[in-house]
């Protein structure tokens, strides 16, 4: 058989390495002549689209080396249009797990809360409750990281990080909602870091730089807030200018800022170890069991010796109306209680942890007291020399304030375009970073409780220890290591947030799923998102005008928790719905972990601040519905649509289980419409009647018959279907349209009546127009046929 011989000939040709450029693959073809292209030498799949015709193997090789750019990215399309000679050599991403994911995550997770608020959280909540707060927050981020790892290992990770991963996996609605929550969280994070930097600057580095001052202790906090607003705005403008001029400088200094953080943390551990055998000398002045501020006191005593004479001390002047011993009217509590000095840092071996185990929540304006110290039961008046509580505290408030210190887990996935192996690096790097930071936070909770006196822990601004940063008092070799280190780290983190947030907004704007954000997709010549940076600065300024770190932190917590909740929800739903394109290769992923992560996120939102939680949910819901309303027709696919399919399938199967009860009966109508020669509906009022008949409930199927052959009349059927659908929309009939092409009208109607509907959703009533000429028909049985 010649055809068999030709195939055998081709096989021998392919096996023989010596004949790489054979003139003819079909050796037994006698009609072959030089240059004759009649017989094809390959099995090309798309012949008309290919300039040169490679063999199938080379075609598949070319397809295998696909790019990791986002589908439909403008840059990708432009790159494809450039001719071979003009193409620039593309840089292959070279970053590994340690440099590309682990260190960025570490830098973003360790932040301002660790240095400025963790000691206060431990002192207020007690070691046990503080440990629980940290553990819950760390579990939340760990479970979210596992879900994120599943998304990262489900196919190619595009450059663009978490927003791209989520939007491409879940469709534009969820992607937009998560992306904007993440953007707002990152923007408020910039405000929080700036406020932290200003607090360190004004309270611990240069207190004299304060513009607004007040002698009244209760009005001092209001003056401080105004200082924060002025300096915060100036700092923000400066940082925005740095980001605007050149991002490369921000990235160059990133390693320096990270080094500051690591040195500061090591200084805390070194100080804790040293305190076990040589505690630092930080005396705290106590009046009875009340803590006194050491900012204005020269000596911790009611009297002092000058030239062998006993004279009143400064402290005496603060509590008595005269500087003389005689005829002075003093505060009752001051008279009945002694002034004593206790050690602020008793050290690791002191056993102070037993006193710090339990919580000590206080309302605003209360005096910080040491419960175990002796005190006369006299009330006395409130004096601004006492250390006072500046904010009413509770467990839920502390959760909201602490949570931002565990965010930043998406820093690694945001660099996915620069990673050598993103699917391997993102899970390992992120989870290792969370384990490291969780260990540091949990160990610090125990160390602070074991080394520092309770009244010092509860003293937020270090008034009792001469205005030092409380963490700094424990550190070795000097408190300034922590002060300088934390100041630079907060500046660095603020710059990173102001760099990342505009790029995220630009990515969302470029996707064009939210039309009014389109203007923020534009950038200047070097790719810097100018408009997005200005919007980010404006939103960050709102955070700075709030001026209090303790009030900005819960807002930021909400947006990050909302983002993490969506990530976990996405993974759990994809797994439970068994979406065909959901095949994560991350070995330790399970839908139950995602569900648990989602539950913890939801619980934390309402625990930390229920009204902020509702506002955040409303914002996310509005974004989702807006994108849905705008009809974001993107080619990413919608993972959540599977939920509708599964729900419909479940409901249809339930309906099949038994005959419907009379209570549940609904008119399920099959409306038969007649079409004229132009494929227009003859009696449109039938739909009005059907709509009124079923009062908006039940099922409506609108059917019609086109007489003819299906292959010939297919186009007409489609056109008629569109006409009927438009009419259904006009008449507000909710239902389905079904057209049948049949040789005879009677047969078509018979097919419709027999086969319409699905399972329990079949019609039980047929509505049709009465025939026009039934009286005039020559056939006497015409009306009987109709009935």
Buried (B, 14 or more C-beta within 10 A) or exposed (E): EEEEEBEEBBEEBEEEEEEEEBEBBBBBBEEBEEEEEEEEBBEBEEEEEEEEBEBEEEBEEEEEEEBBBBEEBEEEEEBEEEEEEEEEEEEEBEBBBEBBBBBBBBBBBBBBBBBBBBBBBBBBBBBBBBBBBBBBBBBBBBBBBBBBBBBBBBBBBBBBBBBBBBBBBBBBBBBBBBBBBBBBBBBBBBBBBBBBBBBBBBBBBEEEEBEBEBEEBEEBBEBBBBBBBBBBBEBBEEBBEBBBEEBEEBEEBBEEBBBBBBBBBBBBBBBBEBBEEEBBEBBBBBBBBBBBBBBEBEBBBBBBEEEEEEEBBBBBEBBBEEEEBEEBEBBBBBBBBEBBEBBBBBBBEBEBBEBBBEBBBBEEEBBBBBEEBEBEEEEBEBBBBBBBBBBEBBBBBBBBBBBBBBBBBBBBBBBBBBBEBBBBBBBBBBBBBBEBBBEBBBEBBBBBBBBBBBBBBBBBBBBBBBBBBBBBBBBBEEBBBBBBBBBBBBBBBBBBBBBBBBBBBBBBBBBBBBEEBEEBBEBEEEEBBEBBBEBBBEBBBEBBBBBBBBBBBBBBBBBBBBBBBBBBBBBBBBBBBEBEEBEBBBEEBEBEBBBBBBBBBBBBBBBBBEEBBEEBBEBBEEBBEBBBEBEBEBEBBBBBEBBEEBEEEEEEEEBEEEEEEEEEEEBBBBBBBBBEEEBEBEBBEBBBBBBEBBEEEBBBBBBBBBEBEEEEBEEBBEBBBEBBBEBBEEBEBEBBBBBBBBEEEEEBBBBBBEEBBBEBBBBBBBBBBEEEEEEEBEEEEBEEEEE
